[in-house]
Amino acid sequence: MGESANQPPYDSADMVLSSLLTQDAELWTTSEAFVRTLPARAEALLDALRSGSFERIRSVAHHLKAAGAHCGQRDLCEMAALVEQAAHDHAIDGLALCVHDLTALINRIYGDLRHGEA
């Protein structure tokens, strides 16, 4: 009644699907914006490593871990967690290697995005 014969009535499944699509679009926008900041974050990690700032390394790694988890970047999240813990523990041995591994992963993720735009 009042509904077109060609148009089915909206039900809760339609509203859920619409909500998911909206969230998906928002997540895509958030993820894309985050990925675009990755080169600057990689440089911040390397600068902090060069200056010996464990707190700055920990802070950047913590942000990468959280944002990676939010954006579904499991590898980034796990690698950032290792760097964060090593910086927190002031674990000199291996910290440089972990930071370099993390920045290589960041560059690969960013490169994948850039390649997808070409």
Contacts in CASP RR format, 6 or more apart in sequence:
PFRMAT RR
TARGET T0000
AUTHOR 0000-0000-0000
METHOD contacts of the structure
MODEL  1
MGESANQPPYDSADMVLSSLLTQDAELWTTSEAFVRTLPARAEALLDALR
SGSFERIRSVAHHLKAAGAHCGQRDLCEMAALVEQAAHDHAIDGLALCVH
DLTALINRIYGDLRHGEA
3 9 0 8 1.000
27 71 0 8 1.000
30 70 0 8 1.000
30 71 0 8 1.000
31 71 0 8 1.000
31 72 0 8 1.000
32 113 0 8 1.000
34 67 0 8 1.000
34 68 0 8 1.000
34 70 0 8 1.000
34 71 0 8 1.000
35 71 0 8 1.000
35 109 0 8 1.000
35 110 0 8 1.000
35 113 0 8 1.000
36 113 0 8 1.000
38 106 0 8 1.000
38 107 0 8 1.000
38 109 0 8 1.000
38 110 0 8 1.000
39 106 0 8 1.000
39 107 0 8 1.000
39 110 0 8 1.000
41 60 0 8 1.000
41 63 0 8 1.000
41 64 0 8 1.000
41 106 0 8 1.000
42 102 0 8 1.000
42 103 0 8 1.000
42 106 0 8 1.000
42 107 0 8 1.000
44 56 0 8 1.000
44 60 0 8 1.000
45 57 0 8 1.000
45 60 0 8 1.000
45 61 0 8 1.000
45 83 0 8 1.000
45 99 0 8 1.000
45 102 0 8 1.000
45 103 0 8 1.000
46 99 0 8 1.000
46 103 0 8 1.000
47 56 0 8 1.000
48 56 0 8 1.000
48 57 0 8 1.000
48 60 0 8 1.000
49 57 0 8 1.000
49 95 0 8 1.000
49 96 0 8 1.000
49 99 0 8 1.000
54 87 0 8 1.000
54 88 0 8 1.000
54 90 0 8 1.000
55 87 0 8 1.000
57 83 0 8 1.000
57 84 0 8 1.000
57 87 0 8 1.000
57 95 0 8 1.000
57 99 0 8 1.000
58 83 0 8 1.000
58 84 0 8 1.000
58 87 0 8 1.000
58 88 0 8 1.000
61 80 0 8 1.000
61 81 0 8 1.000
61 83 0 8 1.000
61 84 0 8 1.000
61 87 0 8 1.000
61 102 0 8 1.000
62 80 0 8 1.000
62 84 0 8 1.000
64 76 0 8 1.000
64 77 0 8 1.000
64 80 0 8 1.000
64 83 0 8 1.000
64 102 0 8 1.000
64 106 0 8 1.000
65 76 0 8 1.000
65 77 0 8 1.000
65 80 0 8 1.000
65 81 0 8 1.000
65 84 0 8 1.000
67 73 0 8 1.000
68 74 0 8 1.000
68 76 0 8 1.000
68 77 0 8 1.000
68 80 0 8 1.000
69 77 0 8 1.000
73 109 0 8 1.000
75 105 0 8 1.000
76 102 0 8 1.000
76 105 0 8 1.000
76 106 0 8 1.000
76 109 0 8 1.000
79 98 0 8 1.000
79 101 0 8 1.000
79 102 0 8 1.000
79 105 0 8 1.000
80 102 0 8 1.000
82 98 0 8 1.000
82 102 0 8 1.000
83 95 0 8 1.000
83 98 0 8 1.000
83 99 0 8 1.000
83 102 0 8 1.000
85 91 0 8 1.000
86 94 0 8 1.000
86 95 0 8 1.000
86 98 0 8 1.000
87 95 0 8 1.000
END
